[in-house]
Amino acid sequence: MKLYKYIFLLFLKSISFIFLFISLSQASNVKNSATVFMYHKFGVSKYPSTSVTINQLEDHIKEFTTNNYNIVSLDFIVDTIINDGDLADNTIGISVDDADKSFFEVGWPLFKKNNIPVTLFVTTGTIANNNKSYLNWNQIRKLKEEGVTIGAHSHTHAHMPDISIEDVKKEIELSNKIFLKELGEIPTLFAFPYGETNTDIINLIKEYKFKVAFGQHSGIINETSNMYYLPRFSLNEKYGEIERVKFAASAKGLGVYDFIPINPSISENPPYIGFSLLDEKLSISLNCFIFDMNGQVEREIYKFNERIEIRLSRELAKGRSRINCTAKDSNGFWRWFGHQFYN
């Protein structure tokens, strides 16, 4: 009997170790991943850097509506992550910035026809009855009635880190006041103009009770993402090819935490860049690239188990610069993290 009891205890211990190993293995991987795409204009050939062609849009929608993807609203994505829910594989969301008239005339009819939810980030200062380029409030109300989620995008579309925090506060308050008057409610989602921000502005966005805020840098959202500086893949004529869309839509979050510098508007140049990985095994295949207005920045990558440190060979140019880090996991999936700096 003692021998059987001993064997049984060994069996229980073995089971415990297996469950512990599984839980630790799962803890080292991201639970949720979501890709958000960002559009501006549709079929406006005069602005190829912010517009996609109609053929490109049709190709995107054809791809999105295959059985490969789980298309949901931005609200659903962020609420699921905030509440520790579960997102399906290859979850994607669609956003549109600035309320260009081409969204009302070209983009939305195609999205609506294919039952694709869209969030429209509106810059309130451009919305007027006689504006030839942007929507008016009647059109925005109609879009809202048809299911489009309306998000905030400031009042004047200023480079927000370049103005005083008091002026940023005025931007938000005026925009909120207009939304309340015209739509009867204040949006809960915010998108930074040009994707530019700093920690003071982020804290202000939190104070005004926005649920999350989005930038304009490429990357996959997951539960370790900064919920007030979420990434989106920008699509235009140059960067709207279907292979890029497929790649981004099927990528997973890299699982980055403890990212430095904390402030997206850098105070030290070149910045000292560092972060940790939930899954340290990803460091083996990890590679990072940094680009600014002058092109690619040479860098050295140092790997200390889960901790990654990056040192740049020169200062970042004025304006926006981006870091993109990717790695291939043991299941063959690409993991992607992106971040934007502003100098």
N, C-alpha and C positions, 0 to 999 in steps of 0.2 A: 504493500500500500504506500509506503514511504517513497519508493521508487516512482510509482505512478504520480504521486503528488509532486515530486521534484520535477518530473517531465512536464507536468501540467503548468507548473510555475514558470518553467523555462519557455513554454509555448506562449504564455501570457506576456512575458517580457519581450519575446520576439515580435508579437503582434504590436505591442506598445511602441517598440523601436520603429516598426514599419510605418505606423500612423504618424509618428513624430517626424520621420524622414519625409513622408508625403506632405505633411503640413509645412515643414521648413522649405521643401521644394516649391510648393505653391506660393509661399510667402515671398520667395525670391523673384517671382514673376508678376508682371502687371495683371490685374484682374480684368480691367476694361480698356478697350482701345476704341477711339473714334476719330475719323477723319472729317474735317470741315473744309469745304471748298468756298472760295470767295470770288464772286463776280462783281463787275461794275456796270459795263455797258454790253449791249447785244446788237451785233450787226452794224456798228458805227465805225466804219473803216477809217475815218479821219483820226481816230484815237486808238491805234492798234495796241498801245501799251496798257490800256485799261478795258479794251473790248475784245470779245470773242466773235468769230464769224458765226453766222447762222448755221452753217454746216458743222462747225465745231460743236456748237450747242446741241444740235441734233445727235451728233455722235456721242456726246457725253450722256445725254438722256437715254439713248439706246443702251449704253453700257450700264448706267445706273439701274435701269428697269429690268435687267436680267435677274436671275435668281441668286446671283453671287453676292448681293448686298442687302443690308438692312437699312432702308432710308427712313430716318426719323427727324423730328424737329430738333432744333438746337436746345430748346427747353427740355425735351425728353432726355437728350444726351447729358446735359449738365445736372439735371435733377437726379438721374440714375446714379451718376458718380458721386454727387453730394450725399445721397442717401444710401450709399454703399450697395446699390442694386447690381444687376447683371445685364450687361449689354451683349447682344448677339455678335457673332463674328462679322467682320467687315461692315461695321456700322458707319454710316456717313450722314452728314448734314449739309445743307445748302444755305449760304448767306449771300446777300447782295448789298453793296454799299452805295450810298449817295442818292438813291431815288431818281436815277436817270429815267427819262421818259421811255427809253427803249425797253426798260423792264416791263412797263405797263403794256407796251405795244407788241413786243416780241418775246421777251423772256417768260413773263408770267403765263401767257396763254399756253406755251409749250409745257411748262412745269405743271400747271393746273390740269391740262389734258392727261398728263401721266401720273396724277395724284402724288406729286412730289412736294412735300412741305418746304416752305422758304421763309427765312427771316430777312426782312428789309431794314437795314440800318439807315435812319433818316437824319440828315443834317437840316435842322429846322429853319435855318436862315435862308436856305435856297428855295423853300417851298412858297410859291406865290402863283396867283392866277395867270399872270402874263409871262411867266418864265418859259422860254422856248425849249430849254434843255431839261428841266426837271419837272417832276410831278406837281400837281396842286393838291390841296387837302381833300377835295372831293374824290379825286382818284385814289388817294391813300386810304380814305375811308372805305371806298369800294373794295380795294385790295384786302383790307382788314376783314370786311364782311365775307369775303371769299376764302378766308383762311390764312392769309399772310400774317405772320407775326411781325410786329413793328418793334424795332430796337432803336436805341438812342445813339447818335453819332456826333454829338456836340451841336453848337448853334452856327458857328462860322467856319468850321473845318480848319481851325487854326493849327499851327504846329504847337501843341499844348505845352511841351516843356520849355518853349521859348517865351511864354508869357507868364505873368505873375500868378501865384496860386490864387490870389483874389480874383483875377480875371478868369481863371479856370472855373472858380466857383460861380461867377456871374454867368459864364457859358452854360453850365449845368442847370442853374436855377432858371434861366430864361428858357432854355430848351424844355425843361420839365413843365414850366408854366404854359408854354404853347401846346405841348402834348395834352396836358390836362384840359385845356380849352377846346382843342380840335378833336380829340379822340376820347375824352372823358377818363383817361387814365395815363399814368406815367409808365414807360417801358421798364422792364426789369433787367434787360440785357443791354450792354454798352459795348461799342467798338471804338477804339482810339483812332482818330484821324491819322492816316499814314502809318498807323501802328506804333506811334511814338508816345512814350510816357515816362514817368519817373515815380519814385516811391511816394512822394507827396501827393501826386495826382491819383495814384492807386488807392492811397488811404482815403482820399476825398471821395472816390467812387464807392468805397466801402461805406463811408459815412452817409452817403445819399441812398444807401440800401439797394444798390444794384446787385443782382444775384451773382453775376460774373461779368468779366470784360474780356474782349478779344483784341489781339494784335493783328499784324499782317505778315507774320513770319511762318515759314513752312514748318510742319511738324505734326505729330500724332498726339492727340489728347489721351491721357490716362489718369489714374487716380493720384499720381504724384505731381501732376501738372499744377502750375500756379493758376488758380481759378480766376485770377484777376489779370492774367496776361496769357490767354489761351491762344494757341497757334491756329492758323488757317492757311490753306494752299491757295495762292492767288492764281487765277486762270485768265489768260489773255491770248492774243493771237500767237505770240511767240512761245508762251508756256502753257498752251492749251491742247497740245497733241495728245491723242488718246492713250498712248503708251504711258505717258507721265501720269495721266488721270488713273489708269488701272493700277500703276505701281503705288501711288499714294493711297488709293482707296483700299488696297489690300495689305498695307503695311501695319505694323503694331507699334505701340508705345515703347520707348526705350526704358522707361522706369527710372528717371533721373530725380534725385533729391539733393538737398543741401547745395544748390547751385550758387556760385559767386561769380561776379559781383551781384549783390541783391538788387541794386538800383539799375534799371535798364538804361538810364542816362548816366554814362560813365563819368566819374570824377578823376579817375587815374587812367592815364593813357601812356603806353598800352595797358589794358586791363589785365589783371591776373584772373584767369578763368579756371574754375574747378567745379567738380560735381561728383556725386557718388551714384553707383548703380545698384538697383535692387538685386540684380543678378550679376554677380561679379564675373561669371563665366563669359559674359558678353564683351568684357574688356579685351579678350583675345582678338576678336575680329573688328573691334571698334575703330572707326576712323572719323576724324573731324576736319571740316574745311571752314575757313573764315574768309568772307568777302566784304570789301567796302567799295566806295565809289571809284577807287583806283584799281580794283581787281582783287585777285586772290592774295591773302596775306600768308607769308611763310610762317610755320609754327612748329613747335616741338611738343609732342604728347608724352606725358609721363604717366605710367600706370602703376598704382600701388593697390593691388587686389581690386576692391570695389571703388576705390578713389581714383579719379582721373584729374590730372593737372595739365593745363595747356599754357605755354608761354609763346608770345608772339614776337616776331623779329623786328617789328616796327610799330609806330603809333597808328591808330585807326584814323582814317580821313574824316573830315567833318561830314555830318549828316548821318545817314543810317548805314549800319553794317550788320552782317548776320553770321551766325555760326550754325552749321548743320552737322549733326553727328549721326552716323548710322552703324548698325552692326547686324550680322546675320546670326539668328539663334540656332539651336540644335535641331529645331523642326523645319529649318529652311526658310523661316519668315524673316523679312527685313524689319528691323526696329529703327525708329526715327525720332530724333529730338532736334528741335530748332529753337533759336532765341535771337532776338534783335537787340542791338545796342544803338544808342543815339548819342552822338558827340556834338 
